[in-house]
Amino acid sequence: MHEINLVAEPRNGDTKAKILMNQGRIPAVVYGPEMETISISLDKVEVLRIMNRVAETTSIVLSLDGKEYRAFLKGVQRDKVT
């Protein structure tokens, strides 16, 4: 199975998406059964690089604060301006 690794940074859920994008980051959310929802940000260049290679069944390993989370891309929201 193909697997992609991404390094995530924790973020305050109040941080505006526009501010993150101006810093070269993309806001994201990690959630699942039996876990607390985590707001994160990802490097914009890395995310754009993998977007064409990722399907809903592609396993993504998120490294966050020394922990690894196995994830799948559930949905993408795009900014019409960018």
Helices and strands as residue ranges (DSSP letters): E 3-10, H 17-22, E 25-30, E 38-43, H 44-50, G 51-53, E 59-64, E 67-71
